[in-house]
Amino acid sequence: MKLTVREELCSGCRACELVCSMRNFSQPNPKRSAVRVSGAFPAPGRFSLVICDQCGVCAEICPANAIHEVGDHYEVDPDLCTGCLICVEECPQGAMFTHKDDEVPFKCVACGDCVAYCPRQALVDEEAKVVWAGVEARKRAG
């Protein structure tokens, strides 16, 4: 999956954050989301999204070799991670995250749930492996 952001479509609803945290941590907690939405104010209605583009910098700089490519994305191996957070500091997208309850950082695992549930289609899978869930609902209603 290759995620693309269309920020001009983002309404700031944060559905992507909730679905991401539910998928990966089984809790509706935006602070545990690997997708982040922030307001770009004072221009009302402008939002920016931080997503991992799976560039691999985190894997290259990890001194413990705890980040590995799995299919089309990178994953942090909690058994190998030392918690040094170099990956968080060096991520060019700012898309490696930490949470006070976790000893290791986390990142997007390219599950596609953010794409499927973004009501404005501000997040898109360029490879079309995952599409907006509303498309399928419209086809069924059709």
N, C-alpha and C positions, 0 to 999 in steps of 0.2 A: 504494500500500500504506500502511496505517495500522497501525503496530506498537503493540501494547499489552503491558504487562508484568503478569504475575500472579505476583508475588514469592513468594506463599505456596506456589506449586508448585515453585519453583526449589530444586534439590538441591545447587547449587554445582558441578556436574560440569564446567562450562566448555566443553561441546561447542559452544555457540554461538560462543565465542571462537575455537576452533580452526577451525571451518568458515568463519567470517568471514575469518580471516587466510589460509586456503587459497584462498578465492574471490578475494580482493582483492590478495594479495601472493604467492600460490603457495608459502607456507611455513606450517607449523604453529606459529605464534608468537603467543601471546595478547597480547603487547605491540604487535602489529600488527593487532589486532582493533578494529573500530568498535563492538563491543558489549563491555561490561565487567561482570564479576561480582565482587562483593566480599562478604566475610563480614560480617554485622552481629552481631558477638559483643559481649558474653558470652552472648547468647541462642543456644545451639547450634542449628544447623540453619537459621538465618535468613540469607538472602542477599539482596542488592539488586543490581539490574541497571541499568546506565546505557545508555540507547539514545537515538538522535536522534529527535525527534518531527517533524522537518522543518518547524520553525516559521519558518525563514527569517531569523532574527536575524543569523546569520553573513553572509548575503548583503547584508543591509541595512547592516551596519557595516564591511564589507570596503572599505578605502580604495582598493584596486587593482581593484575590481569583478571579482575572480577567482572568485567563487562564484555559480553560476547555477542556476536552476531548470530541471531536465530531467525532463519528465513529472511524476511525483509525488514527486520528491526533489530535493535540491540537491547539486551536485558542485563540487569545487575544481578550477579549471583551473590545472595546474602551470606553464603557460607565462605566465600572468598574475600568479600569486601571488608576492609579494615576500618571504614568510616573516616578516612582521611579527608574526604570531600574535595579533593583536587578536581574531580570531574565536575562538580557543581561550580567551582570557581572558573574553570576553563571552558565550559560549554558556550560556544559562540552564540547560541540562540537564547541562553538563559533558561533552558528547558530541562535541567536536572534539578530536582526538588528534594527538600528535606521536610521532615515533620518531627516535632518534639517527641513523639512517641516511638519513633523508628530510629534504629541505630545505623541504617544504611539509606542512601539516597534512592530515589525512584525516578522513573521517566516513562514516557509513552511507550507502550508495547504494541502499537499499531493494531489495536483491536477493532477500530472502526466505529465504536459505539457513538463517539462524538459526531461523526458524519451522519450516522443513521438518525440521530435524534435532534440535530440542530434545526429548529423550526424555520430559520431564515436561509439555510443552506450556505452559511458563512464558512463552513468547513467542508471541503470536498476531497474525495479520493480521486486523484488524476487518473488512476488506472481503472477506475470504476469497479473495483472489487466490492466496494460497499457503496450503497446509494442511500439517499434520504428515505427513511421509513415511510414518509408520507406519499412517496411515489407509488409504492406497492399498495398502500391503502386506497389510493385513487384508482389504481388499475382494478382492484377487487370491486370497488363501488361502481365502476364504470360503465 
